């Protein structure tokens, strides 16, 4: 890393981070009190103060109820937000917490609460403080899980989430620069020990980053890989758009079913055919996202059945029924599962 990677963000750089948001009515800032989100709060306040007419800023802290310090840290964020002239709200995760998968569950609840707060405040955008370092860790996590091209593209700067635009303005900024910015502004932040807890995958991979950087695989390189994979992913999606039209036996309708010419489908490049199959299943299925490994297994079975000629195949996946019969590949919504009834002996 160069000296520039440890320099505080300038006012000009800050204005560029938020420039696209000048005309929106209101913004929710997700602020936990850690260094990244505290920097987001401070930078947004600096930008808003320099903007003649800009959006209303609302900082929201989620108290997950997982640590005793959570309530105190939320009060600290409220104090800083008030000092910076920004309204603040604390929202709490009520109820019992899961024994396993705590971080994943907390993330789902957190985004649910933040999006609800945004809609309630008339805010069009939700800003989080994900950094270049977070992006690199996400790439490593998804590599470890065997993610495909789309997953390895990691986090996008902007995405739609539950009726709100989720924006990560700091996604290309190294964490070290945010820490330097807080130091320059004389602002403190909290330290969450769970960020170093080896029970969590992200914390373990975070601990590996210095060693990886020593081999040239630093956060910037991993983030560059993600950007290049997203670019390739977009190109493949465009190819799938063309293939969907080329091999369709019938026009696609909102409710399905989707009929494809089987012989032409299996002649497509594997990645294009796989994505087209996944798109068809997602279009008519009703059981959530399609798992890549299961999709790959189904695609392989289809190829083998088609090559055998006159072979038939009928399988369900993610709420869709996939049938190969003669020259047609039909994807339609699967029938309801039969209810299991308890019977007395």
N, C-alpha and C positions, 0 to 999 in steps of 0.2 A: 504493500500500500504506500502511496505517496503522501507528502505532507498535506496535499489538498484534501485527502480523505479524512483528515483530522481537524479541518478548519471549520469554524462556525459558519452557519449559513448567513449570507448577506441579505440586506433588505431587498435588493434586486432579485436574488434567487427566490426569496420568499414570495414576492409578487408573482413570479412565474408559476410557482406551485399551485396557487389558488386562482389564477387569472380567469379561468373558464367559469368560475362560480360567481362572478360579480353580479350577474342579473338574476340569480335564483332567489326565491323569497326567504328561505330559512335553511339552516344546516345543523345537523346533529353531529357533535364531536364525541367520539367514544374515548373516554379518558379514564384510565385505571389508576393513574398516579405514578406509574413507572416512567422511566426516562423517555421512552419513545412517545407515549401519549401525552406526557407533560410538555414535551417539545411541540407536539401537534397543537396543543392548546395555546401555548405561547406564540407560536408562529401565526396561527389563525388570528389571534388577537392583534398581533403586530400588523398583519395584512389588513384586517378590518378597520383598524384605526387610520390607516393610510388611504382608505377607500372612501370617496365622497358619498357614494350611495351603494351600499352593499347589503348582503343578506343578514338576517338575524342569526346569531350564533347561540346554540344551546349545548352545553357540555353535559354528558350523561355518564354516570359511573354506575356500574353493575356490582352490587355486593352479592357475591355468590354464596355467602354464608359458609364458606369452607375453611376460613381462617378467622381467628379472633380479631386479627388486626384489620379485617376488611372494613368494618364500620368506621374505624378511626381514619383509615386511609381515604375513605370516601369524604369524610369531613375535611380532610386536608385538601382534596381536590376542590371542594366547594369553596374553601377559603381562598385558594389561588384564583379560581374562576371569578369570584366576586371582586378580588383585587384587580383583575384584568378587565372588569366590566362585562363579564359574560354570565348569563343565567346558567344555573346548574340544577340538575336533578339527580337523585340517587334512587335506583330501582333495585329491588331485592329478589333473589331467587328463593321463593318460599317452598316449603314442603321437604319431603325426604330426598336425600341424595343417593345416587346409585353406588353400589359397592365397587363395581368395576367400570371402566370407561368413563371416569369422572371428567377428564378434560374434554372429551368429545361431547358429553352431555352438557357440560357447562358452556361450551362454544355454541351449541344449538340454542340453548336457553338465552344466552347473551344476545345473539343476533335477533332472536324473536322479540326480546324486550326492546332492543334498540330500534328495530323497524316499527314496532308499535308506537314507540315514543315519537319517531319521525312523522308517522301518519297523523298522530294526535296533535302535533305541533304545526302541521302543514308544511313540513320540511320535505324537500324533494331529494335531498342528498344526505347520506350517512358517511362520515369520514372516519377511517380507522388509521392507525399509525404504523401499519406494516412497513418495514424497511427492506433495504437491499439484503441485509443479513437474514431476515425472515424468509425472503424469497429463496435464498440459497438453501436454507434448512428445509423448506418445503420441497424443493427439487430432490434433495437427498432422501427425505421421507418417502416420497412417491417412487423413487428408484428402488428403495428397499421393499416396497409393497408390490413391485412388478407392474407399475402403472403403464398404460399405453402412451402414445404420443400426446393425446389431449391432456392427460394428467401430468405429464412431465413438463407441459407448458406452464405449470404452476399457477400463480395468482396473476390475474389481469389487473391493470390499473383501474379499470372501471367495469362494473358488471351490474346487472339488474338483480335485485333481491327483494322478493315479497312486496312489490309495488314501490320500491325505493331504489335510487341509484346509489350503489355502494362504490365509493371512490377511495383509492389508496394513494394520496398525493405524495407520500414519502417513499414509495416502493423502489425508487432508484437512488435513494439517499442512504449512505452507510450509517449505521448506528453511531459510530464514533463521531460523526459530524453533529448529530443531534445532542450527544453528551457535551460536546464542545460548545454548542449553542446555549445550552442550559447554564454551563459554567460562565460564559460571557455575560449572560443576563442575570446571573446571581440567583438562579432558581434551584431549589432542591427537588428531589424525587424520592419515591419509595423503592425499596428493594424487595421483590417477591422471591422468597427462597425456592418456590416451586420451579422457577426457571432453571435451577441447577439440580433439581431432584432427579437422580438417576433412574427412578421408577418410570419416568416419562421418556418416550422415544425422542421427542424434540430436544430435551435437555441432554440426552446422551450424544446425539448427533452434534449438538452445539459444542460440546466438549471436544469433539474431533476436528472442528473447523481450523484451529491453528495448525494442526499437523497437515491437514489437506492443503491449506494455504502455502505451507512450506514446499509442497510438491507442485505448486502452480494452480491448484484447484481452489481458488479463493471465492469469496462471495460474488465478486464481479463476474468471474468466469462462469459460475453456475447460473447466475441470472442471465448472462448472455446466451447460454445454452437454452434456457427456457424461452427467451425471445425468439430464437431461431426455430425452435420446435413449434411454437405457436404460429409462426409464419408458414411453416410446412403444413401444419394442421389446417390452416385456413385454405391453402391450396388444395388439399385433399378433399375438404368439404365441398369446394367448388366442383371438383371432379365428380363427387357423389351426386351433386345436383344434376349434372348432365347425364350420368348413368341412370338415375331414377327415371328420367324421361325416356331414355333410349331403350330400356328393357321392360318398361311397364306394359302389361297386357291390357290394363284398364287405367283410366285416370284415377289419381289418388283423391279420396274424399275424406272429410273430417272424421267420420266414424268408421272408415274402412269398409269392407276388407280391401287389402292391397294384393293385387295379382301381378306377378312378374313372370316373364318368359324364362323358364328354368335353364334352358340350354345357353341362352345369351348371358344369363346371370352368372353361371359358373365360368364363363370365359372372361369375365372381368378380372382385372388384377386383384389379388387376394385382399389387399387393404381396402380397395374401393368396394368390393362385394361385401366384405365384413361390415363396413360402415353402413352400407345401404341396408343390409339385413338388420343391423341394430337400429337404424332410423325407422324402419318399418315396424319393428317390434315396439319401440317407444311410442310410435304414432297411435297404435291401436291397443297396446297393453295398458293395464291399470294397476300394476303392482310395483311401481317405482322404477329406479334406474336399472339398466341391464348390466349385469356383471360381465366384465370383459372375458374372463376365463370361460364362463358358461357360454357366452356368445361364440367364442372361438371353437368350443367343442361342438356346438350346434352347426356351425358353418362347415366344419370338417365332415360331420355326418352327412350333411347335404351334398357336399362334393362327392363323397364316396357313393351315396345312393344314386346321384345323377350319372356318375360314370358307369354304374352297373346297368343302366337303362332298364326301363320297366319297373325299377325298384320304387317302393313307396316308403314315405317317412312321415310320421305324425308326432310332433312333440310340442310341449308348452314351455314357455319361458317368459317370466316377468308379466304374466297376465295375458300373453298372446299365444294363440294356437298357430303353429307353423306346419303346413302340410305340403309335401311334395308329391304330386300325382301326375304321371305322364309328363307333359311338357309345361306344366304350370307349378309355380311356387306361390302358395296362397298364405297370407298372413292376416289373421283376423282375431278379434277378441275371444279369449278362451271362455268356455261356458263356466258358470259358477261351480265352485268346488262342492261336492256332495257333503252335506252335513253329517257329522258323526254323532250318532245317538247312543246314549247309554241303554243297554238292554239288561233286563233282569234275567238271571239264570232260570 
